[in-house]
Amino acid sequence: MMNGQLQKDLLQLDVLLEATKTQGLEYLNNISDRQTSTKKTINSQMNLPAHGLGALDALGQFNERFEPIIVSTSGPRFWGLVIGGSTPASIVGDWLTTVYDQNSFATKGQGDISAIIELETIRLLLDLFELPQNFLGGFVTGATMSNFSCLAVARQWIGKESGKDFAKEGVSGKINILSATPHSSAVKSLSLLGIGSNNFTKVKPMEGNREAIDIVDLEKKILDFNGKPFILISSGGTVNTVDFDDFEAISELKSKYNFWWHIDAAFGGFAVCSKTHQHLLRGWENADSITIDCHKWLNVPYESAVFFVKEKYKLLQVETFQNSNAPYLGNPLENFSYLNFLPENSRRLKALPVWFSLVAYGKQGYQDIVENSIALANKFGEFIGNNKDFELLAPVRLNTVCFALNGEKSQENVEKFLTILNDTGEVFMTPTVYNGKKGIRAAFVNWRTTEDDVVRVAALMTKIINELK
Ligand SMILES: *Cc1c(COP(=O)(O)O)cnc(C)c1O
């Protein structure tokens, strides 16, 4: 017999969804006025009710306790980390993902549409990024898992180069890895993969305030390996200063030496959508694997990222991710099923929010979003560069501004300044350290951000810095 509360909720589903819609609109329509930070907190010690409250009263509880302290991380002036928001179409896709509640591992052509949608969405993304269709890809929760998935296949590849099957036998021997400025999540992936986070060789960054890899030092380190295969983790947009490795130079090295080339282009990959910045990615199509985050600059809800791996490595990918002791799942190379191609087995229809947003806004839509973010970063960068109280720590290369305070007590005051700024709740930025200097980062990724937001924040910063004097 169906539980009474469930039965009641089933009968008033329209009331429940209507209340949810009203509440969603309330948040989205007022997102610009909502605080970007709060000092309020709550006691999270609720006991499990013996008899449930029903969904409407649960919503009441949520609204009483949690809703007031939700901050507008998805709003136009949350410039901390690299966050982004949700386009209207992506919200439609996300809501329907929940409503249809499909398990997207299901095999293509067996009554489950999820794999078909996912494969189509991957093709659309390859189009957006102007990448050839010789990559296979899949959706994972974020760029961390995307880096993990790519490097897992790379690990299998390097094992095979010496006749070993690491997926079956476990990792053995030294795995050579090179990188200049890897994202922390790529290093974390090395821990998860049993390679070890200490076990990569750091290549020098280029001279002159750069985070990109020094190609001369790279080739020197390659020669030190004496022809042994290795994995190169390169950057398509570092987080501090959005610096790009030289992918054309790396492509040339790739034709001379035997290595797996991975690019972490979590948000930098979107530079391809801008006519003025797409040259930064020239040559990236020669990589073996690429990480892209969708919940950042594509502006779809968390949790969404893709990984691309060259299709010619399909067998390695299956060896890495197959559920090999579940014969009822069939031969993974014959019956395509996502659960043999990526880390998770059961998962939601992850591709749908991206599919909706790509279909709704197309190439032009994303060109506009990306170029708008770049223009705003430059505008904010000009404010910083022209103001004697601040200094740019690096040129504005794409969508991020990395800066410090100027003057005598600038290093002491930077945290104080940032705390006061963030406590206003009008804008949010994050601290960083660059070249040994304490600084602040502002990243422009949200589709809603406008020039007015930049003007408003500049005025606020001027006021705060003057009060600190
Ligand atoms: C954000 C980011 C990651 C990690 O992504 P998550 O989505 O937080 O897992 C990895 N690499 C780069 C370059 C990033 O910007």
The ligand as an SDF file (V2000), in Angstrom:
LIG
                    3D

 15 15  0  0  0  0  0  0  0  0999 V2000
   37.7560   24.5630  -12.5520 C   0  0  0  0  0  0  0  0  0  0  0  0
   38.9010   23.8750  -13.1360 C   0  0  0  0  0  0  0  0  0  0  0  0
   39.1370   22.5180  -12.8820 C   0  0  0  0  0  0  0  0  0  0  0  0
   38.3040   21.7290  -11.9030 C   0  0  0  0  0  0  0  0  0  0  0  0
   36.9870   21.7040  -12.2960 O   0  0  0  0  0  0  0  0  0  0  0  0
   35.7770   21.2490  -11.3830 P   0  0  0  0  0  0  0  0  0  0  0  0
   34.6290   21.4590  -12.2830 O   0  0  0  0  0  0  0  0  0  0  0  0
   35.7950   22.1500  -10.1940 O   0  0  0  0  0  0  0  0  0  0  0  0
   35.9810   19.8360  -11.0160 O   0  0  0  0  0  0  0  0  0  0  0  0
   40.1940   21.9160  -13.5380 C   0  0  0  0  0  0  0  0  0  0  0  0
   40.9960   22.6080  -14.3590 N   0  0  0  0  0  0  0  0  0  0  0  0
   40.8240   23.9230  -14.6100 C   0  0  0  0  0  0  0  0  0  0  0  0
   41.7710   24.6420  -15.5200 C   0  0  0  0  0  0  0  0  0  0  0  0
   39.7650   24.6010  -14.0010 C   0  0  0  0  0  0  0  0  0  0  0  0
   39.5900   25.9030  -14.2400 O   0  0  0  0  0  0  0  0  0  0  0  0
  1  2  1  0
  2  3  1  0
  2 14  2  0
  3  4  1  0
  3 10  2  0
  4  5  1  0
  5  6  1  0
  6  7  2  0
  6  8  1  0
  6  9  1  0
 10 11  1  0
 11 12  2  0
 12 13  1  0
 12 14  1  0
 14 15  1  0
M  END
$$$$
